[in-house]
Amino acid sequence: MLRIYLASKSKARKELLSKFGLKFQVIPAKVREKKQRGKLSYPQLVKYNAGNKARDAASRIKNGVIIAADTICVQNGKIFGKPKNMQDARRMIKRLSSRPQRLYTGLAVIKKDACGEKLELGYEETRVYMDKLSDAEISDYFKQVSPMDKAGSFDIQGKGAFFIKRIDGCFYNVVGLPLRKLYLIFKKLNLKFFVFFLTTLFLCGCSTEYNLATKQEEKYYYSTDKEVQMGRSIDLQVAKQYKFSADPLQQKRVEDIGKKIAAVSDRKEIDYHFRVLEDEQVNAVSLPGGYVYVNIGLLDKVSNDDELACVLAHEVGHIVARHSIKKLQAMQGYSVLRLLVAVALALVMWGQPQTLPLPSFFWVTAVKMNCSPINWERVMQSWLVMIPGG
């Protein structure tokens, strides 16, 4: 088995790799990072720097696997790397706390053995939303945490977490080493000793957000953007398989009440869509990404707008708490574990990996979440045809 080398002095990156049981040796890269992107995009810039670091470290070993990374913070077109001094760190975090920013981490992995060198590059992007910090808060923070080795001068995994409002994307990217992306690169290089990451990353998730409905920090491996895309795709299938109400007054009634409820909900970063279905069954359904469907059977049943508002608030509550996403993740986590157990048994019995089928679970679970009274079989079947098996 090839030895792993980390081309970084970053304490956070070392702690992450150690946390997941990898044995490695640190070989700090001796190259100057490119600070200005010129004609490069932000992803190209961080991949360029990471690639240079990996190649520099690779030139100093005979064989092994080299991991290199480069992280930058971007706000309004300005790049923030590691601060030059404490004064620079103070200015940096003051500005970054004033509005959202994006963190980019470039990854470079070189596999060097008797067959030669092979380089794989990748990157991850995460949006970060911070509370606006006062000078006193910044001073208190810097008394406890050194900002000098951190892009943007803050750490999300430590005391910096107290003023991170939320993130949209990979939590570990903000730390400085996006683990899921690293795992995918290892897969491309056919590095078997990294297989255990599959279990870890699926179980812990990669997107971390504070859920205002549950009042807890929760991990998702579907970001808000992906959830919205998911809901939009399912909505297109619903439109093909079901008939929407042709009564504009029914639609306006549901939409007006629904929009008022959504406006005071704890999840305003998504657009809410309210549809009326030509179905006589008494039911309402919510889907990922802000989609709510109400049957005309339910509209005929409710006595007044207040009763309808209660139903719509219940469905909006499901979306705010991301119940369908949680059920989907639980189903996927179970399937991944089941697959890994099967692989382990195959290795014990035959001594080599076997080709095993991975069940198609996907977001049929999300569709089934709270809509059992409605006949969703046709929608499910269409998705099983459209979505490739795992």
PyMOL commands that set and color helices and strands:
alter all, ss='L'
color gray80, all
select helices_A, chain A and resi 11-19+42-58+86-96+135-144+151-153+159-163+171-175+179-188+192-194+197-204+224-241+248-263+296-301+305-320+323-350+364-368+377-386
alter helices_A, ss='H'
color red, helices_A
select strands_A, chain A and resi 4-6+24-26+64-75+78-80+101-113+116-130+164-168+207-211+216-220+273-277+284-287+291-295
alter strands_A, ss='S'
color yellow, strands_A
deselect
rebuild
show_as cartoon
